[in-house]
Amino acid sequence: MSSSVEKAKKLAAQQAVADHFSRSFTYVGIGSGSTIKYVVEAIAHLLKGTSSETIPAPSLNAEAKSINQRRPSLDYGIAFIPTGYQSRQEILENGLTPVLFDQLPDDVTLDVAFDGADEVDDDLNCIKGGGACLFQEKLVAQRARKFVCVADYRKAQPRLLTEWPSIPIEVAPIAAPSVIKALRALGSIEPALRLNPLAKSGPLKTDQDFYIIDAPFGQPLLTKSDMEASGESIGTSVDGKWEVVKLAKAIRNITGVLEVGLFCGYDGIEAEELKEAKGKGQRPVAVYFGLQDGSVMTRVRKGGVPGMKSIA
């Protein structure tokens, strides 16, 4: 990876953390991918010098309490919720305390979740799953008041599937052949099981022991804004064009699919405002792109983000 790309990621992470992290938080989601190391480093840097004795520890369920009795008290009073092995290691290496998603009390909402993306469109819809952690990433995003995305300039595109070639889909191994057949019926071009880097090891397995199918489609995905501008109301596969939310729902309806790497629809703020959408927010409220010239470009949801420290 070039030094300019890594520098861009670091700058975006630092700005996102400066705008959306607070020492008063008690639960913070930490995603997966190459950008997240810079997010965790930025958080740890901000917390240096903060005394954990003055900050109340977050509540945990019985299992989590038992685990944390065998390790130091929760650093800085904040529980960091990882989306996979890599993000858990990043949390530990920076002196912070990871708490597994299934150890959270039922009534807890994460203050914020930081994560990366493989591609982001103008409406802040994302493709995620290049690192095969999409199911846990979506669990964490939907549990957060706001999901903040951090990426480099290569990930900023007007529409999804502009540069990123396919949609990652997590599936039950036994259902993989039937899911591939169903994806073809939806218009996917040569959907395929993702293999381990060492091909003789067979299909790549996720943390859930599921497979990943990468499903290309022929054209970039339409956005809600596209549909509103054109007066169209269907957004299904007409002339090979799908609207992103419609396609996500169609794939989710295939038997054997655990989760789809399209993070679209409601964001956390909308989900909190709408009773029928509670717990369904998965689109970021803001996306930070580190640029080649050393600046950071920000895309923010319509209506803004309450509490955001800088103005995009």
Disulfide bonds with the S-S distance in Angstrom:
none
